[in-house]
Every structure is written in structure tokens, then in C-alpha cells.
Amino acid sequence: MVAPLILLPILFGVFARTATVTYDFNITWVTANPDGVFPRPVIGINRRWPIPRITANVGDRVVVNVLNQLGNQSTGLHFHGLFMNGSTHMDGPVGVTQCGIAPGETFQYDFKIDQPGTYWYHSHDAGQYPDGLRGALIINDPNTPYKGQYDEEIVLTLSDWYHDQIATLMKRFISVTNPTGAEPVPEAALMNDTQNLTTPVEPGKTYLFRIINMGAFAGQYLWFEGHTMRIVEVDGVYTEAAETDMIYLTAAQRYSVLIATKNDTLSNFAYVASMDQDLFDKVPDNLNPNVTGWLIYDNTAEKPLPALLDMFEPFDDFTLVPTDGEELMDKVDYSFNLDVKMDNLGDGANYAFFNDITYTRPKVPTLYTALSTGIIANNASTYGANTNSFVLKKNDIVEIILNNNDPGKHPFHLHGHTFQAVVRSPESAGPYINNETFPKTPMKRDTIMVNPNGNIVLRFRADNPGIWLFHCHIEWHVASGLVATMIESPVDLQSSLTIPEDHLSACRKQNVPIAGNAAGNTEDLFNLTGATAPPPPLPAGFTPRGIVALVFSCLSAFLGLGVIAWYGVGEIGEKEPDKVTKEMITNTVSKEEEIH
């Protein structure tokens, strides 16, 4: 399977005036086979997949009209990385700033864009976007600091790919049969939603590659053989140019890099993305973690195989310097800790926690609680005990100290803002102990990785009233609860924001309340009786290892009873159990012995 890559012309001229850019999206199921191995239903737009790219200019108004024709699932769109200044109700996470768009219903997103850069849009409902509902979102800038330094743009998306649909995988993931919380491992890696990508280039030119990791899980290493990258933007933030041979993109991160081509057409060159296998609990024997594309100088020349690497040595994004020169926010008004852990609850499944709280979607979308509870909106408790809500005062400097008490990497994303990355510890550094020297001009972005058993410190100014999630962008961890909610200047929202009727209608048609506290109580706002809640705690003495042992013991017992019944209904001594039944019994007993 070979897919050509389309080059985008550069818009060097100054835009004479802003425009309204309108997209009509009919969201439907289609069939696709991006890795050439397994055709499956995917979520497309206007009966096509990959889905359309959203493109606009700084200052434009963007209108997206959505019709949900999936038939069996609700949906919603989040425009990842856009601040949504003055329009938090257009941010898109279901249960937070809106209700889901039910099958057969319409919904309009309408917002103005005042920030340039490389972004993407995706479903923010029930872990849905890995089924295909994710695409690039590019905001052109006539005043880029790198104007005149490149000839053409190329958009390159990276993603992981599953053969099973997410609803099926999610049932297996959050289950008593998966007490360790092992995330489903992707079957393949993709570039621009395909494999064996070809990118025509001309000698002696410079290309701006806008690179987006739209994956659900896997971070990816990326390198271009025979070519050096100059990083000039991350997550919509222009940076001082930094040269590197390799970058690492967590799920949801974006980079823009400049690549100068050779002065001759003698050879073509491979470029490779490789999924970070450190994230996988167990690497399948048949997994190919790599996907390869080629810079094509000569269509008649061979496409060489990429060279093998001894190790991955990506650029450290913590060292990047924003071109705006914003210095460290050194006077913190509000600081709080978020301590990460993974643990089991009473249903035996594994969940993710901030400060011993696993996020549970409230009965009332959090924005609607903020708009309908008067001065009580300043009290975090009204948003429910399981939304991990923090109320932020307008223009305060906010500091998040995140301690990762988990042996895995996590990419954390903040809606509505970029943050200064003040500290990122090495692996196994433990909790933050305030012994770091802060950078004078910290790197800024909206998604950052914390190392295993390490910590990060982030700072941002609360200058964008709204409801903004802070969460791990591994989609399995969003589903299992690794989410907090920033409630920013909620009383100000009550006088400045009007919710469109089609947004309210989306809730009414699904009998979702649009006022009151997290439990839907409009009389006593401190009464949270009936609020949604996670499963109860695990009984004392149980551990994930114990749950595994219990599950396999029960399975062994059921299989044993089945064999007894088989003998009972047949003629004794006439026939032994078949080979498959024997293997099931042997494997189950062996597994139980391993656990004990």
C-alpha cells in the first residue's frame, strides 16, 4: 500500500481580513483498512476516512456543523490546543462543557481563533477517537517568526491503530479480568492514516513539517535519515530554532520542524516513526512497532530500507526556549499537588487516580453547574467529590505539582492554556521536594510527559474563565479516571456566557439535567445525594495479584465442573476430553500455579 502525500502551498501574504470558515460534518461509520491487514468499521466524516483537515487563519471565525449519524453512539468534538477564549462551551469534552450529541441530532461549534500553530481535533466522548474520529487542525499565521525561511508545508500525522473497536477493547480493559490495568497494545503504527507513505520533495528547498501524534496510547520516536530537523514550534508555541536528529512525541503532542533537502536527486531517504514499547506491559511477538515513509527525490529510484538503530536518543523538549521570551512566573498564588497512582476498586478492575480520586462524570455537565449555582460556584464541592475540581481565581498564577507514583510514562494535557514547564525530574526521582533550579525562560506547551516515578511542576496564569480539564492523554487512562477539572472564574462566566439552544437541547433529549450541583440538586447545592460515584473500595487484604489468582481459580473450577459434566452425560470410558479441552485445563491450572 503506497499513499502519496499532498504538499500545502505557503500563505506568505498578509490576510486582508478575517473570514468565517464553515465545515459541515456528517459523522458516520465507514470501512477502512489502513494497515492493509484487517478491514474494520471506523468513524468517518461525510462518508470518508481519513477525516477532513480543518484549516483557518489567525483571527478567523470557525463554524463546525455536526450531524451524528453513527446510529449507535453519541459523540462530540474537542479542538485540541485551542484556548477557546470566551467560548469554553465550545471546548467539546462530553459531561464537562456539553452533553453528547445523540444519534440523529445536530450540534454547532462556533468560535474565533486568535492563536497560530499546529493542532488537531478529536472526539472527547467515551474513548471514541481511536476508532478514527481525529484529524489535523492547522492555523496559518502571516506573522510567523519563520516567515520566508521555508518554501512549502507538509502535515504529517502519527498514530497507533487497533483492529478491534474501542467499545470492545474498553470492556476488556476496565474489567476484573484485567486487574493489573494492562492497556491494549496497538496492532500497528500509521503515518497520515496509512503505511508506506511517500513524500515528494525537490532539491535545494526547505519544508516545514507539521507533525501531530493523534494516537490513543503510544508515544512515537521520529527521525529522517540523512536530514536534520530544526524545531520551530511545539503545541502552538513558537520556539527558538533547535537542531536535532530525532524527536519524541507523546500522544497529543505536536512539533513543527524545518528540513532542508539535498541539492541533488541521486537518492531517496527513509523516515521512520517507532512506537515507544516501554509503554506496553507485554510486547506481542508479531508486533512491528515501526512505520516508514520516504522523502522522494526521484520516483524511479529505489526506496531504501531504513537503517537499524542501536538506541533512541530524542531531543529533550524541556530545553526549548519560546520566542516570546516570557520569563518564569515566579510569584505563585495557588499551588496544589496531584499525586498519580493506579489501583483496584471493589469491582476488581484497575483505575487511575489523582489524590486517591478517580474521575467520574457528573450528572450535570460541569460548565452548567458553574452557570447555575450562583456564588456557590466558587465552592469546589458543588462539582462533586469525584470530579477532582479546583476553583481558580481570575489572573492567579497557578502551580501544579504532579508526582507520578506509577512506573509508567504519562503525557498530561491542559485544556484552555499552555503552561510553563518549570520542573521535570528524571525517572525514579520520587515526589517533588522543591530543590530544583528553575529555568529563566521555561519551555511552554499544552502537553508534557512525566517520567516513570518522577515529577513535573507546571505554571500558568488563570486568565481564561472557563471549565478546563487536566488529564493524561493516554485514552485508556482518561477512561479509567486520570482526570482533574480546573474551574476558572466561574462567577464571571455567569454574566458573560450564554449557552446556545442546540447545546441545551442535546441534554434535554437525553434527559440530562442542565442545572444544579453535580447530582442535579437545584435546591440544596451542598446536597450531593445521588451523584455518580466510582465502584466502592477494594475489600481489605485484596491485591491485583490476589484478584488474578481468584479469577483463574474460578475459571479452573468452572472448567473442572464442565469436564465432570461431560463425563457424566457420556458413557464412562468411551471417550476422553478433546485436545482443546485438555489444553485449556492444563494452561489454566499452570497459570494458577504461577500466580500462587
N, C-alpha and C positions, 0 to 999 in steps of 0.2 A: 504494500500500500504506500503510494507516494503522493504527498499533498504539496502543492505549490503554496508559497507564502506571498501575500499581496503587500506591496510597499505603499506607504502612505506619503503623499506629497507634503512638503513642509509649508506651513502657512506663515510666511515671513511678514506679510503686510500687517499694518495696524487695522484692526477691525473698526469699520466706520461707525457701527452702532451695535448694540446688543440685540439679540433676537430671541424669539420663543421657539424652542426646538421641541417638537411633539413626536412621541412614539406611541403607536397603538400596538399593544401586546396581547395576543390571544394565546394563553398558556395552555398547552395540550401535551398529550403523550404522543411520542413518535418512536420509531425503532432505529437504533444505531448500533454500529459495531466498530468503535474507534480503534481498538487494538487488533482487529482482524481475527479475533478468536471466538467471540461469543456475542451474537446479536441479542439485544435486550431492550425493554422499554426505557426511554429516557424522557425527561421533561424538556420539551422544545417550546419555541415561540413562533407563532404564525405557521405552525406545522413544519418547522425546520429546526435542525440542530446540527452544528453548534448555534447558539442563540446570537442575536444581533449585538454588535458593539454599540454602546451609547457614546456619542461624540458631541461635544459642545465647546464653546469658547468662554473664557472668563467673562463674567457679567451676564451670561445668558440665563434665561428662564427655561427650565426643563419641565415638560409635562409628559407623564407616562400614564396612559390609559390602559388599565389591566382588565381583561376578561378571563376569568378562571373557567376553563373547560376541561379540567382534569377529570371531573366526574366523581372521583373517589377520595380526593384530598383537598383540604384548604391550602392556601398559600399566602405569600406576602413578599415584598421586595425590600431589601436593605441596600443602600448605596454606600458601600464601604469606604470610609475615609472622608466622606463629605461632612462638613461641620453642621450643615442644616441650621445655620444661624437664623433665629426667628421662626423656624419651622420644624421643631422637634417632632411634631406629629407626622412628619413625612419620613422619619428615620427608618421605620419598617419592621422592627422586631415584634413579632406577634405576642400579645399578652403584656407588652411593655408600653408601646406607643400606639397600638392599634389592635383591633381584632383581626383574626384571619379572614381572608377573602374566601367565602364558601364557594363550592362548585356552582357554576351558573351565574355568579354575581360579578358585578363590576366595581372598580375602585380606581380613584385617581390620585396620583402623586404629582405635586406641583410645587416646585422650589426654585430658588435662584442660586446660582453658583458664583462664588467670589474667590475661588482658590484654584490655581492651576495644578496640573500634575497627573499622575498615573493612579487610577483607582479601579474598582470593579463593583459589580452589583450581583446580589445573590439572594436566594430565599433565606429568610430567617424564621422558619417555622418547622418545628419538629424534625430537625436534622435533615431537611429535604434537599439542600442544594447539591450534595454529591450525586444525586440522580440526574444532574445535568443543568439545573437552573442556576447558572452562574456565567457571567460574561464580563468583558473588559469595559471600562468606562474611562474615557480619555478627555481631559480638559486642556485645550490648547491655550497657549499664553503668548501674546505678541511681544511681551516684555521679558521673556526668559533671559536670565543672565548668560545663557549659552547661545544666544541668537547669533547666527552667522557662522557657527562652529561645526555645523553638520548639514548634510545635503538631503537626507531622507530619514523618515521614521519607520520603524518596524515594531509591531506589537507582538510579543511572544508570551503566551501563557503556558504555565506548567501546571500539571495536576496529577493526582493519583486516580485510579479507576478501579471500580468494583464490578464484578459480574452479577452479583445479587443486588436487588433493590434495597434501599436503606431501611424501609419498614421491616423487611425480613431480618436484615442484619441487626437492627436495633433490638429486636425481641431476643436475639441470641446474646447480645452484648450485655444488656441490663437484665440479668437472669440469675437465678440461683445456680444454674449450670455453669456460670462463668464467674465464680466468686472472687477470682483474682483480678477481675476487671481487664483482662487481656483484650485490647482493641482489635477489631477485624483488620487483617493485613490486606492491602490492595493487591489486585491481580496484575496491575500494570501501571507504568508511568506514561503520561501523554505530553506532547507539545502541541499547542493550538488544537487540542482535542483530536489528535491523530498521532501517528508514528511515522518515522522516516521522512521528516519534514525537509523540504528543500527551500533555500532562501537565495534567490538570485541577487548577486551583488556585482558592482562594477569596480574595476581597479581605480585606486587613487581617490576614493571617496570616503567620507565619514558618515556613519549611520548612527542614529540614536535608537537603541533598542529599549523599548518599554517592556519590562519583564514583570509578570504577575504570577504569584503562586496561588492558584484557585483551588488547591487541594483541600480535602477534608481532614487529612491526617499528616501526611509525610512532608517534612522539610526536604528541600532538594538542593544539592550542590550543582553548580553550573559553571562550565568552562568552555572556551572557544580555542580550539587548537591553533597554534601559530599566530594568535591575535591577543592583544592586551585590551582589557576593559578599563575605561575611566568612569568611575561612579560620579554622577552629577545630580542625582535625586534619589531620595528614599521616601516612600509613603507620602508623596506630595510636597516634600521639603527639599528645596534646592541645597546642595552641599558643595563645598569646595572640592574641586576635582581630585579624585584619589585613584591611583592606578592599582590594578590587581589582575591576577590570572584566574582567580576563582572567587565566586560569591556563594553564599548560603542564604536561601530564602525559606523561612518558616512558612507554614500555611498562613495566607492572608498578607504576607509582605510583598512590597513592590520595590524594584530598582529601575532606574534609568541609567544606561551606560553608553558611552561613546566608543565606537570601534572603528578604527581606520583600516581600510582594506589595503591589500598589497598593491604594488604598482604593475603587476603582470598578471596574466591569466593562465599560468602554467599548471596550477593545481587547484583542486577543491579542498575544503577543510571541514572536518567534522566538528560539531559542537555537541556537548553531552550534558544531560541532566540526570542525576543519580539520586534516588530516594535514600534518605537517611535511615539506614537499617537499625541504628541504635534505638529508634523509637519502637521497634517491633519486639514484642515479647518472644516470639518464635518466628524465625525466617523460614518460610516454606522452601523445600529443596528445589522446586521448579520455578522460583521467583526470579525474574530478570528485573533488577531494580533500576535499570538504565533505559533511557530513551535518547535516540540520536537524531540530530539534524545535520544539514550540511550547508555551508556557505558555498554557493555555486558560482565560480568564476567562468567555467567552461562547461556547457551542457554535454559536450562529447567526452569529457574527461571522466575518469572513474571517481566514485565516491569512496574515499579510503575508510577503512575501519579505524575507529578511534584507538589510540594507544592505551595500554593498561597503566593505571596509576598505582604507586606504592602506598600513598596516603592522601587524605583530603586536607588541604591547607587553605581554607577560605579566608577572605578579608574579615577583619574584626570591625563590624559596623559601629561599635561603641566609640571608635576613634574618629568618626566622621565629624566635620565641623559645618554647621549650617551657614549658608552665605549671608543670612540676615544678621549674623553676629550677635544674636541675643545671648546675653550673659546669664550665668547661673541665677535662678530665682532663689535668693539666699535668705529671705525673710518668710519663713513658713508660718501660715496662720492656723492650719489644721492638718495634723498628721495622724495617720492610723495604720495599723498593721493588718495585713491579710495573710493568714497562715494557711498554706495549702496542705491537704492530706487526702488520701484515698482510703476508704474504709467501707465495711459492710454494714447494712442495716437489717432490720428484722425479717425482711423477705429473703435474705440470703444473698442478694445482689450487691455488687460493688458500686459505690457512689463517690463523687468528688465533693470536697468541702473547702470553703473559706471559713476560718474561725469556727470550725465544728458545725457549720450550717451548710446544708446542700440546698441549692436554689430550687424552689417550687413555684411554678407560675401562679399568680394570684387570680382570684375570681374576677376582679376588676382590673383592666389594664392600668398599669401604674400611673401613666400620664393622666388618666381620667380620675384617679384618686386624688392626684395633686390638684386638679382643676375644680374638684367638687367638695373639698373638705375645709375651705376657709383657712384660718390661721393654723388649724391643726395640721395642715400640710407640712408645716415645719417640724413636726414630730415624726421621727423615723418609724415609730411603732405602728403608725396608721397604715403603712405599706405592707405590714405583715412580718412575722418573725422569720419567714423563710425566703425573703427576697434579698437579704443582705444589703439593706438600704442605708445609705449615708447621705445626710442632708448637708449641702454645701451652700455657704453664704456667697452672695454676689461679689466677684472680684477677689475673693480669698485665694491665697497661694496654698494649694492642696498638695500634700505629700503622701504617696502610697508606699509603704514599706512592705514588700512581699517576700515572705520566707517560704521557700519551696521545700517542704518536708517529704518530698517524694523523689525516688531515684530516676525520674524521667524528666526530659526537657518539656517545657511548656511555652507556647507563644501567646502572650497576653495582649489583648486589643482593647483600646478605649474608644467608645463612640463619642462623637461630637468635639473631639480635641486631638491635637498632638501633645505629647508630653516631652519634657526633658528627661533623658536617661542619665541620672545622676550617679548611680552605682550599679554595676553588675559584677557580682562576685564570680570567682572560678567555681568549678564543680566541687561539691563536698565541703564548701566553706561554712555551711550551717547558717543559723539565723544572723541577721544583720546586727552588728554591735556598735555602730556609729564610730568606726575607727578608720574611715576612708578619707582620702584627699579628693575633693570634688573637682571636676573639670571646670575651667573658667567659662568655656562656651560649650555646653553639653550638646551631644547629638540629640536630635528631635525626630520622632516618628510616631505612628499610631499603633504599631505592633512590634513587640520586642520579645526575645526569647530569654527565659531564665534557665540557668544551668541546673542539672540534677543536684538536689540537696544544696542548692545555692540560694542567693537572694538578689533582688533588684530594688532600687529606690527610684521612684518616678515623681516628677513635679509638674504641675500645670496650674494655670490661672482659671478660676471658675468664672469665666466671662461670657458664657453661652447658656442662658437659662434653658433648662430642658431636662428630660429624663434620658440618661445615657448609661448604657451597660458597660461594664468592665468584665471581660471574660477570657478564658482560654479559647483560642481559635482552633484547637483540635475539636472537630464537631462531635466526636464521641464524648468529650468532656463537658461540652455545653449541655448535651443531653443528660449527662449524669450529675450536673449541678454545679460546675465550677464557674459561677456567675455571681457578680455583685452589681448593685444598682446605685448610680450616682443621681441624687435628687437635687438638681441645681436651681436655686432661687425659685422654689415652687409658687410662692405667693405672687411673684412678679408675673408668672405665667397666667394667673387667673385674670389679669387685666389686659394681657397682651395677645392672648391666643384664642382663636375661635375654631372649633373642630368642624370640618365640613360635614354636611348631612350624609354624604355617602359613606363616610367613616363611621358615623353613629349607626347608620342603617346596617352596616356589616355586623355590628354587635347585636342589634335588636333581632335580626333574622336568625341568630344562633342562640338567642335567649341569654346573652352575656350582659350582665349589668354594666352601666356606664357611669355610675356614681357611687360614692361611699368609700369605705375603707377596703382593705384587701379582701375582706369577707363579704363585701357588698352591703354592709350595715350603714345606713344613712342617718340613723337616729343617734346611736351611741357610737361615736367614732373610735372609741377605745375598746369596744366590744368586738373581738375577732372570732367569736364563736362561729364555727362553720367554715373558717378559712381553710384553704387547701394546705396539705401537710405531707411531708415525706413518710415513708414507712417508719414504724417505731424502731427504737434502737435494737441492736442485736442482743439477745439474752447473754447475761454474764457467762464468761468462760468459752464462748464460741470464737473461733478464729477462721480466716479463709481456708486454712489447711484442714480444719475440722469440718467445714462445710463441704469441701471436696470429698473428704472421706465419707461423710454422711450420704452425699449424693450417690457415690459409687457403691456404697454398701446397700442402699435401697435398690439401685439398678441390679446389683448382683442378686439380691433377694428375689426381685421380680422375675429375672431370667431363670433363677433356680426353680421358682414356682411354675414358670412356664414349661420347663423341662419335665417336672414331675407330672404336670397335667398331660403333656404329650405322651409320656409313658402310660399314664392312667387310661387314656382313651384308645390306645393301640394295644396290639397283642404283645404281651411282655416277651422280650427276647426275639421278637420278629425283626425289629429294625432299630438301628441306633440313630441318635440325632445326626442331622446332616452336618457337613463340614462347616458351613457358615455359623450354625448354632454353636458348634463346639468352639470355634474361634472367638465368638462373642463372649462365651462364658470364660474361656481362658484369659482373654485380654482384660475383661472386667475384673476378674479375681487378681490378676497380676497387677493391674493399676491400683487396686485397693491395697495390695501388699506394699507397693511402692510408697503410697501415702502414709501408711502406718509405720 
